[in-house]
Structures are given as structure tokens and as C-alpha cells.
Amino acid sequence: MNRTEFIVVTAIILFVAFSLGWFACWLVHRLTRVSQSDIGELDNMAQAMQEAEEARDEAVAYAKSRETELKNQLAQTEAELRAAMDGLRDARHEAEELRGYIERVNQGN
């Protein structure tokens, strides 16, 4: 094998390697290419996701406002309950005093 044959064989091998690399690149690009329908579907999914996030944010805001409202209502109810219990305690004490007074009056007769 002389020098000219070696150069020709090396050139052919390099051309075949280049051709195989180019074909592999084209094949990978062709297989991974995104079609217009896929882009449209991605846009629809992004829009649906955005709407779902907005709905979630609204639900969270409503839940927080409802929780605040219920906490206020609970605090008010607890205050009313304490006032009612204090009134009941006073009424029981007064009834006990009246029973004692009535018993003392009845024993004096």
C-alpha cells in the first residue's frame, strides 16, 4: 500500500464516518422534533394549569376568609357562653341565698 492508496482509503473512511455522523444527527433530530399538534396540546395544558392555579388561589383565599369568620364567630359564642355561665352562677347563688332566707324565716315561726 503506497502513500496515494493510504490517502484515498483514509479519505473514504473519514467520509463514511462523516456520513454516518450526519445521518445519526438527522435521525435524532427527526425523532425528537416537536409537531404543531404537540405544541398546541402543550399550550392547552399550560392554559388549564394556569386556570387550575387561579381556582386554587381563589379557594385558598375563600378558605382563609371563612376560617377568619368562623374564628370570630367562635370567639363571640365563647364570650356569650361565659356571660351566660356567669349569669347562671349568679342566679344559682341568689337562689341558694333565697332558700337559706326562706328556711330561716320558716324556722323562726
DAGIFEN-V731146 format. One record per pair of residues at least 12 apart in sequence whose ideal C-beta (glycine too) atoms are under 6 Angstrom apart, sorted by the first residue. I is the first residue (numbers start at 1). J is the second residue. If there is no record, write none. Layout:
I&J, I&J
//
This chain:
none
//
